Amino acid sequence: MIGNALLLALTLFMAFCFLLMDRLKFLVPYRQAIFHNYGWAIGLYALLLFGNLFAAFFLLARRFFLKHTGQKLVYVDKQLRIGGDDLSAEIRERSEE
């Protein structure tokens, strides 16, 4: 889940950076002065943007991919206690250990 969120955040962040590089071509002659004076701010905001994208994708993944996990775990626990035939042999062997 973290890997998926990281991949999506990195992809969207890179797309945004390429879009900005295309739109801000007129600033190329001033590149050295901009990075010398405002490089720390650009880096900080880029880091904050990436962090926010990662957090948003991580929360979305938790929300949609782990929707009924608690209910599923309660069902498996109940089947382990009862000893039902619905569980696989591997789960029964691991629970006996």
C-alpha positions as CSV (number, residue, x, y, z in Angstrom):
1,M,0.0,0.0,0.0
2,I,2.9,2.4,0.8
3,G,4.6,1.4,-2.5
4,N,1.4,2.1,-4.5
5,A,0.9,5.5,-2.9
6,L,4.6,6.3,-3.4
7,L,4.4,5.4,-7.1
8,L,1.3,7.4,-7.7
9,A,2.6,10.4,-5.8
10,L,5.9,10.3,-7.7
11,T,4.2,9.9,-11.0
12,L,1.9,12.9,-10.4
13,F,4.7,15.0,-9.0
14,M,6.9,14.4,-12.0
15,A,4.1,15.2,-14.4
16,F,3.5,18.4,-12.5
17,C,7.2,19.3,-12.7
18,F,7.4,18.6,-16.4
19,L,4.3,20.8,-16.9
20,L,5.9,23.6,-14.9
21,M,9.1,23.3,-16.9
22,D,7.2,23.6,-20.1
23,R,5.1,26.6,-18.9
24,L,8.1,28.5,-17.4
25,K,10.5,28.4,-20.3
26,F,10.6,32.2,-20.4
27,L,12.5,32.1,-17.0
28,V,15.4,30.1,-18.3
29,P,17.7,33.2,-18.7
30,Y,17.1,34.0,-15.0
31,R,17.6,30.4,-13.8
32,Q,20.8,31.0,-11.8
33,A,19.5,34.1,-10.0
34,I,16.1,32.4,-9.2
35,F,17.8,29.2,-7.8
36,H,20.4,31.3,-5.9
37,N,17.8,33.5,-4.2
38,Y,14.8,31.2,-3.9
39,G,16.2,27.6,-4.3
40,W,15.5,26.8,-0.6
41,A,11.9,27.9,-0.9
42,I,11.3,26.0,-4.2
43,G,12.8,22.9,-2.7
44,L,10.7,23.2,0.5
45,Y,7.5,23.7,-1.4
46,A,8.3,20.8,-3.7
47,L,8.9,18.6,-0.7
48,L,5.7,19.7,0.9
49,L,3.8,19.1,-2.3
50,F,5.2,15.6,-2.6
51,G,4.5,14.8,1.0
52,N,0.9,16.0,0.6
53,L,0.4,13.9,-2.6
54,F,1.8,10.8,-0.9
55,A,-0.4,11.3,2.2
56,A,-3.5,11.8,0.0
57,F,-2.9,8.7,-2.0
58,F,-2.1,6.7,1.1
59,L,-5.3,7.8,2.8
60,L,-7.3,7.0,-0.4
61,A,-5.7,3.5,-0.6
62,R,-6.5,2.9,3.1
63,R,-10.1,4.1,2.6
64,F,-10.9,2.0,-0.5
65,F,-8.6,-1.1,-0.3
66,L,-9.0,-1.8,3.5
67,K,-12.8,-1.1,3.6
68,H,-14.1,-4.3,5.3
69,T,-10.9,-5.6,6.8
70,G,-12.3,-5.6,10.4
71,Q,-15.4,-7.5,9.4
72,K,-13.3,-10.1,7.5
73,L,-11.0,-10.6,10.5
74,V,-13.9,-11.1,12.9
75,Y,-15.3,-13.7,10.5
76,V,-12.0,-15.6,10.3
77,D,-11.6,-15.4,14.1
78,K,-15.1,-16.8,14.6
79,Q,-14.4,-19.6,12.2
80,L,-11.2,-20.4,14.0
81,R,-13.0,-20.7,17.3
82,I,-15.9,-22.7,16.0
83,G,-13.6,-24.9,13.9
84,G,-15.6,-24.6,10.7
85,D,-14.7,-26.2,7.4
86,D,-14.7,-22.9,5.6
87,L,-11.1,-22.2,6.4
88,S,-8.2,-23.6,4.5
89,A,-6.0,-26.2,6.0
90,E,-3.0,-23.8,6.0
91,I,-4.9,-21.3,8.2
92,R,-6.0,-24.1,10.6
93,E,-2.4,-25.4,10.9
94,R,-1.0,-22.0,11.6
95,S,-3.6,-21.2,14.2
96,E,-2.8,-24.5,16.0
97,E,0.9,-23.6,16.3
